[in-house]
């Protein structure tokens, strides 16, 4: 989908025409692209908001709903895609698609603020979903490798749903789908990259996008955004900062991991020296007789989150606690027949139904064998961390010459995550050693050794008895 782009220098004129207060100037630099700069000579009143955007220009679920009342193209697509458009992201994605189509001159939708504003947006956002297959290969061994492939699969599924759901609409067929197709998968991926890299969470308005405000870059923040008493979005100076000339920054998220920054924004802050946290997928043990049932009761993909808390490694995972117990411990599953004829898989612990799998940890904590379950869990976590680290190291050996911005970003992510994984291996080993020294674990291991010895003796006696019977048969 081809657009005629507008230069950043036209932003002030766009803001004036759309009653957006803008006391900043767009400035483009090679290092950070286009950002908004403050100049005291150009600001009539530096005590007021730096930017003020009327509420009806904020692209959120409520404004999409309002626009659909008089834009029949938008309304028809929203209705056609059904459940997808009932989420804020889905509604905004459809709105952006129609706005891009209007801006591209496809005869779709009604012209308005956003059909003009999208002409200011970049024609490529360097998120991993837009990388080439070769570039995505650089993520092998990192926590983003499977996340990016899963996201691409989701985007492909969404695009297919969009195409099949709107094919019956004559204008969609003629403007989007008839050969040569004006709308292709890469367009949908691009719109998603625009959404993810520019979406914000607004007080009272929820998830949304704000024109002009999304040109404020990430950095050491000297400003912040909020919603004023009129419902308008404003960009304000942070309290105590010096109002000096230069670029205005906000913080895109101090708690976001290095992987999340790459995934959502396409960069890692140069000042960041650690990965903060990472999330990796979990795989059930193929030899676990309850493995498939454990995965079936999970309402989300089994994940393990590793992070640093007070200088030490901590972790979170609901699925790990399912993995570390089995039938002999008191875990079981059963099918419940619903009134409508459907069946539901229930998890039980000690005969009691576990209503939420996330509650299993607290139930195990009440057990006399809590330290034993902790040891099992920590061992499983360490095993998965070692596996991930080995994948990262093995993949590193495949990488020959890594050049360019994407290659440098991927390499930096690999280093940061590798450091976190190595620290996790060491800290988890210390946790294991501490648990092994507890009385509960010592007694449990002693009993297990005794039971194993008794079982071995029983096996030996059975084998001896078989040999005696064989000898008797030979004598006969």
C-alpha positions in Angstrom: 0.0 0.0 0.0 1.8 3.1 -1.2 1.4 6.5 0.6 2.7 9.9 -0.3 4.5 10.8 2.9 4.5 14.2 4.5 7.8 15.7 5.9 8.2 16.1 9.7 8.5 19.8 9.2 4.8 19.9 8.3 3.8 18.7 11.7 3.3 22.2 13.2 0.9 23.1 10.3 -1.0 19.8 10.8 -1.2 20.5 14.5 -2.6 24.0 14.0 -5.2 22.8 11.5 -6.4 20.2 13.9 -6.4 22.4 17.0 -3.4 20.6 18.6 -1.4 22.8 20.8 2.3 22.2 20.0 5.0 24.3 21.7 7.8 22.1 20.2 9.5 21.7 16.9 10.1 18.5 15.0 13.8 17.9 14.5 15.3 14.9 12.6 18.7 13.4 13.5 20.6 10.4 12.1 20.8 8.7 15.5 17.2 8.9 16.8 15.1 9.9 13.8 12.5 12.6 14.3 11.9 13.9 17.8 10.3 17.0 19.3 12.6 19.8 20.6 12.0 22.7 23.0 13.2 26.2 22.3 12.5 28.9 24.8 12.6 31.5 22.1 9.7 29.8 20.3 7.6 29.0 23.3 5.1 31.8 24.2 4.5 30.2 27.7 6.8 27.5 28.9 4.7 27.0 32.0 1.8 25.4 30.1 1.6 22.0 28.4 4.2 21.3 25.7 1.6 19.4 23.7 -2.2 19.3 24.1 -4.3 17.0 22.0 -8.2 17.2 22.0 -9.8 14.0 23.3 -11.7 13.3 20.1 -8.4 13.0 18.2 -7.1 10.2 20.5 -7.4 6.9 18.7 -8.9 4.5 21.2 -11.8 2.1 21.3 -14.4 4.8 22.1 -13.3 7.0 19.2 -13.4 4.1 16.8 -16.9 3.3 17.9 -17.9 7.0 17.4 -16.3 7.2 14.0 -18.1 4.0 12.8 -21.4 5.8 13.2 -20.8 7.9 10.1 -18.0 6.0 8.3 -19.9 3.1 6.7 -16.7 1.5 5.3 -15.2 1.4 8.8 -18.5 0.1 10.3 -18.8 -2.7 7.7 -15.3 -4.0 8.4 -15.7 -3.8 12.1 -18.9 -5.8 11.8 -17.4 -8.3 9.4 -14.3 -9.2 11.5 -16.6 -9.7 14.5 -14.9 -10.7 17.8 -11.5 -9.4 16.7 -12.7 -5.8 16.6 -14.2 -6.0 20.1 -10.7 -5.7 21.7 -9.1 -2.2 21.8 -6.2 -3.4 19.7 -8.5 -5.0 17.1 -10.6 -1.9 16.8 -7.6 0.4 16.4 -5.9 -1.9 13.9 -9.1 -1.9 11.7 -9.3 1.9 12.0 -5.7 2.3 11.0 -6.2 0.0 8.0 -9.1 2.1 6.8 -7.1 5.3 7.4 -4.1 4.0 5.5 -6.4 3.0 2.6 -8.0 6.4 2.6 -4.5 8.1 2.6 -3.4 5.8 -0.3 -6.3 7.0 -2.4 -8.0 3.6 -2.6 -11.5 5.2 -2.3 -12.0 3.7 1.1 -13.2 5.5 4.3 -13.8 9.2 5.0 -11.0 11.6 5.1 -10.1 13.1 8.4 -7.4 13.8 10.9 -6.0 10.3 11.0 -6.1 9.7 7.2 -3.7 12.8 7.0 -1.7 11.9 10.1 -0.7 8.4 8.9 1.2 10.2 6.1 3.7 11.4 8.7 4.3 7.9 10.0 7.4 6.0 8.9 7.0 3.5 6.0 9.0 0.9 8.0 9.4 0.4 11.8 12.4 -1.9 12.5 10.6 -4.3 14.8 11.6 -8.0 14.5 8.3 -8.9 12.8 9.5 -6.7 9.9 13.0 -8.2 9.7 14.0 -10.5 6.9 14.2 -14.2 7.6 18.0 -13.9 7.7 17.8 -11.1 10.2 15.4 -13.0 12.4 17.9 -15.9 12.4 20.1 -13.6 14.5 17.6 -14.0 17.4 18.2 -17.8 17.6 18.8 -18.8 21.2 17.3 -15.5 22.6 13.9 -15.3 24.3 12.6 -13.4 21.2 13.2 -16.3 18.8 9.9 -18.1 19.5 8.0 -15.0 20.5 8.6 -13.3 17.1 7.7 -16.5 15.1 4.5 -16.8 17.2 3.6 -13.2 16.6 4.1 -13.6 12.9 1.9 -16.6 12.9 -0.8 -14.6 14.8 -0.5 -11.8 12.3 -0.9 -14.2 9.4 -4.0 -15.7 11.1 -5.5 -12.3 11.6 -4.8 -11.2 8.0 -6.4 -14.4 6.7 -9.5 -13.8 8.9 -9.7 -10.2 7.7 -9.6 -11.4 4.1 -12.1 -14.2 4.4 -14.4 -12.0 6.6 -14.6 -9.1 4.2 -14.5 -10.9 0.8 -18.3 -10.7 0.6 -18.2 -6.9 0.7 -18.0 -5.6 -2.9 -15.9 -2.6 -2.1 -13.4 -4.7 -0.1 -13.1 -7.1 -2.9 -12.5 -4.5 -5.5 -10.3 -2.1 -3.5 -8.3 -4.7 -1.4 -8.4 -8.2 -2.8 -8.9 -8.2 -6.6 -5.6 -8.8 -8.5 -3.2 -7.1 -8.2 -4.0 -7.0 -4.5 -3.6 -3.5 -3.0 -3.6 -5.1 0.5 -1.1 -7.8 1.4 0.2 -9.4 4.5 3.2 -7.1 4.7 0.8 -4.1 5.0 -0.9 -5.8 8.0 2.5 -6.5 9.6 3.4 -2.8 9.1 0.2 -1.5 10.7 0.8 -3.8 13.7 4.4 -2.4 14.0 3.0 1.1 13.9 0.4 0.2 16.6 2.9 -1.5 18.9 5.6 1.1 18.7 3.3 4.1 19.2 0.5 2.8 21.5 0.2 4.3 25.0 -1.9 3.6 28.1 -3.9 6.7 28.9 -5.7 7.4 32.2 -9.5 7.0 31.8 -9.1 6.5 28.0 -7.3 3.2 28.1 -5.1 1.9 25.3 -4.7 4.4 22.5 -2.6 6.4 20.1 -2.1 10.2 20.2 -1.2 12.1 17.0 2.0 14.2 17.3 2.7 13.0 20.9 4.0 9.7 19.5 6.9 11.6 18.0 8.4 12.1 21.5 11.4 9.8 21.7 12.5 7.5 24.6 15.3 8.8 26.8 16.2 10.2 30.2 12.7 11.7 30.8 12.2 15.4 31.2 8.5 15.2 30.4 5.5 13.0 31.0 2.1 12.6 29.4 -1.3 12.6 31.2 -5.0 13.4 30.7 -6.3 16.7 32.0 -9.6 17.5 33.6 -11.2 18.1 30.1 -10.1 14.6 28.9 -7.5 16.1 26.6 -4.0 14.4 26.4 -1.2 16.7 27.5 2.6 16.5 27.6 4.0 18.3 30.6 7.4 19.1 32.1 8.5 16.7 34.9 8.6 18.4 38.2 12.0 19.7 39.1 13.6 19.5 35.6 15.4 22.4 34.1 13.4 23.7 31.1 16.4 24.1 28.8 16.5 24.0 25.0 16.9 20.5 23.5 14.9 17.4 22.8 12.0 16.4 25.0 12.0 12.8 26.2 9.6 10.4 27.9 10.3 6.9 29.3 8.7 4.1 27.3 8.9 1.8 30.3 11.6 1.5 32.9 10.4 -2.1 33.7 10.5 -3.3 30.2 13.1 -6.0 29.5 15.7 -5.7 26.7 13.7 -8.2 24.7 10.5 -6.3 25.1 12.2 -3.0 24.0 13.4 -4.8 20.8 10.1 -6.5 20.3 7.9 -3.4 20.7 10.2 -0.5 19.7 13.1 -1.9 17.7 15.9 -0.7 19.9 17.6 -1.2 23.3 18.4 1.9 25.4 22.2 2.6 25.1 22.3 3.2 28.9 20.9 -0.3 29.7 23.5 -2.7 31.1 21.3 -5.7 31.9 18.4 -7.6 30.4 16.1 -6.8 33.5 14.1 -10.0 32.9 13.4 -12.6 30.2 10.5 -15.0 29.5 11.1 -18.4 27.9 8.7 -21.1 26.9 8.4 -24.3 28.9 8.1 -27.8 27.5 6.5 -30.7 29.4 8.5 -33.8 30.0 7.4 -36.3 27.3 7.8 -39.1 29.9 5.5 -37.4 32.3 2.2 -39.5 32.2 0.2 -36.4 33.2 2.1 -34.1 30.8 -0.6 -33.6 28.3 -3.3 -33.0 30.9 -1.1 -30.4 32.7 -0.7 -28.5 29.4 -4.5 -28.8 28.7 -5.5 -27.1 32.0 -3.3 -24.1 31.4 -5.2 -21.1 30.0 -2.0 -19.6 28.5 1.2 -20.7 26.9 3.5 -22.3 29.6 6.2 -19.7 30.3 9.0 -19.1 32.7 10.0 -15.6 33.7 13.5 -15.0 35.1 14.4 -11.7 36.7 16.7 -10.1 39.3 15.2 -9.0 42.6 17.3 -7.3 45.2 20.4 -8.5 43.4 19.4 -12.1 43.3 17.7 -14.2 40.7 13.9 -14.8 41.2 11.5 -16.6 38.9 7.8 -16.8 38.2 5.9 -19.7 36.5 2.6 -21.3 37.2 3.4 -24.3 35.1 6.6 -25.2 36.9 4.5 -26.1 40.0 2.4 -28.4 37.8 5.5 -30.0 36.4 7.1 -30.7 39.8 4.2 -32.8 41.2 2.5 -36.0 40.0 -0.1 -38.6 40.9 2.0 -40.1 43.8 2.1 -36.6 45.4 -1.7 -36.1 45.2 -2.2 -34.5 41.8 -4.9 -35.8 39.5 -7.2 -34.8 36.7 -10.8 -35.6 35.9 -13.4 -34.6 33.3 -16.5 -32.7 34.4 -19.7 -33.0 32.2 -21.3 -29.5 31.8 -25.1 -29.0 31.5 -24.7 -28.0 27.9 -23.0 -31.3 27.1 -19.5 -30.0 26.9 -16.7 -31.4 29.1 -14.2 -29.5 31.2 -10.9 -30.8 32.5 -10.4 -30.3 36.2 -7.2 -30.4 38.2 -7.3 -31.7 41.8 -4.8 -31.7 44.6 -5.4 -34.1 47.5 -8.9 -34.7 46.2 -9.8 -31.0 46.2 -10.5 -29.2 42.9 -7.9 -26.5 42.1 -10.2 -23.7 40.8 -7.3 -21.7 39.4 -4.0 -23.3 38.5 -2.2 -20.2 39.8 -3.4 -21.2 43.3 -1.5 -24.5 43.2 1.7 -22.9 44.6 -0.1 -21.7 47.7 -1.6 -25.2 48.2 1.8 -26.8 47.9 3.2 -24.3 50.4 0.8 -25.6 53.0 2.2 -29.1 52.6 4.7 -30.7 55.0 6.8 -31.4 51.9 7.0 -27.8 50.8 10.8 -27.7 50.8 10.8 -30.9 48.6 8.5 -29.3 46.1 10.6 -26.2 46.1 13.7 -28.2 45.4 12.0 -29.9 42.5 10.8 -26.6 41.1 14.2 -24.9 41.4 15.9 -27.9 39.7 13.4 -27.7 36.8 14.0 -24.0 36.5 17.7 -24.4 36.5 17.5 -27.2 33.9 15.4 -25.0 31.6 17.8 -22.1 32.1 20.8 -24.2 31.3 19.0 -25.5 28.2 18.3 -22.0 27.0 21.9 -20.9 27.7 23.2 -23.8 25.7 21.0 -22.9 22.8 22.2 -19.3 23.0 25.9 -20.3 23.1 25.4 -22.9 20.3 23.7 -20.3 18.1 26.4 -17.8 18.7 28.9 -20.1 17.0 26.7 -20.0 13.9 26.9 -16.3 13.6 29.7 -15.2 11.4 29.9 -11.5 10.6 27.1 -9.5 12.2 26.8 -6.1 10.7 24.3 -3.3 10.5 21.8 -1.9 13.0 19.8 -5.0 13.2 22.8 -7.2 13.7 24.2 -5.0 16.4 20.9 -4.9 18.2 20.5 -8.7 18.1 24.1 -9.1 19.3 23.5 -6.8 22.2 20.3 -8.7 23.2 22.3 -12.0 23.1 25.0 -10.6 25.4 22.5 -9.1 27.9 20.3 -12.3 28.0 23.4 -14.5 28.2 24.7 -12.6 31.3 21.3 -13.0 33.0 21.1 -16.7 32.2 24.6 -17.3 33.6 23.7 -15.5 36.8 20.5 -17.5 37.0 22.4 -20.8 36.8 24.8 -19.8 39.6 22.1 -18.4 41.9 19.7 -21.3 41.4 22.6 -23.7 42.3 22.9 -21.8 45.6 19.1 -22.1 46.2 19.3 -25.9 45.5 22.2 -26.3 48.0 20.2 -24.5 50.7 17.1 -26.6 50.2 19.1 -29.9 50.2 20.3 -29.0 53.7 16.8 -28.6 55.1 15.6 -31.4 57.5 12.5 -32.0 55.4 14.5 -32.7 52.3 17.1 -34.8 54.1 14.4 -37.0 55.6 12.6 -37.3 52.3 15.8 -38.2 50.4 16.7 -40.7 53.1 13.3 -42.4 52.8 13.5 -42.4 49.1 16.9 -44.1 49.3 15.5 -46.7 51.7 12.5 -47.4 49.5 14.8 -47.7 46.5 17.0 -50.2 48.4 14.0 -52.2 49.4 12.8 -52.2 45.8 16.2 -53.3 44.5 16.2 -56.1 47.1 12.8 -57.2 46.0 13.8 -57.2 42.3 17.0 -59.2 43.2 14.9 -61.7 45.1 12.5 -62.0 42.2 15.3 -62.6 39.8 16.9 -65.2 42.1 13.5 -67.0 42.4 13.3 -67.0 38.6 16.7 -68.6 38.3 15.8 -71.3 40.9 12.6 -72.1 38.9 14.7 -72.3 35.7 17.2 -74.6 37.3 14.3 -76.9 38.6 12.9 -77.1 35.1 16.3 -78.0 33.7 16.7 -80.8 36.3 13.3 -82.2 35.3 
